[in-house]
Amino acid sequence: MPDVRDDDQPQDITFHSTVRADRLRFTAPPRTAVRFPGTGERASVSRSDRTNLPDRVEPDVNYRDVTVHYRLETGLREAREPASD
């Protein structure tokens, strides 16, 4: 997913995660997807920063001392209603 977030708008959902592994091995290349079902146009970003893990992993290769920082943020682009008291 491309980085299309509008920094002037607050995000409705923000998720940050860090995963570490001493050793990581894949038997097959992973299939991943990020989806936002529902209606309404969104401004979203989904990004991972990896240490010792390539963007395309190879099956049956041991990756050592792996760290993945993952960030997901999304927010509706439509105008927000003022909060009622």
Secondary structure in CASP SS format (residue, H / E / C, confidence):
PFRMAT SS
TARGET T0000
AUTHOR 0000-0000-0000
METHOD secondary structure of the structure
MODEL  1
M C 1.00
P C 1.00
D C 1.00
V C 1.00
R C 1.00
D C 1.00
D C 1.00
D C 1.00
Q C 1.00
P C 1.00
Q C 1.00
D C 1.00
I E 1.00
T E 1.00
F E 1.00
H E 1.00
S E 1.00
T E 1.00
V E 1.00
R E 1.00
A E 1.00
D E 1.00
R E 1.00
L E 1.00
R E 1.00
F C 1.00
T C 1.00
A C 1.00
P C 1.00
P C 1.00
R C 1.00
T C 1.00
A C 1.00
V C 1.00
R C 1.00
F C 1.00
P C 1.00
G C 1.00
T C 1.00
G C 1.00
E C 1.00
R E 1.00
A E 1.00
S E 1.00
V E 1.00
S E 1.00
R E 1.00
S E 1.00
D E 1.00
R E 1.00
T E 1.00
N C 1.00
L C 1.00
P C 1.00
D C 1.00
R C 1.00
V C 1.00
E C 1.00
P C 1.00
D C 1.00
V C 1.00
N E 1.00
Y E 1.00
R E 1.00
D E 1.00
V E 1.00
T E 1.00
V E 1.00
H E 1.00
Y E 1.00
R E 1.00
L E 1.00
E E 1.00
T E 1.00
G E 1.00
L E 1.00
R C 1.00
E C 1.00
A C 1.00
R C 1.00
E C 1.00
P C 1.00
A C 1.00
S C 1.00
D C 1.00
END
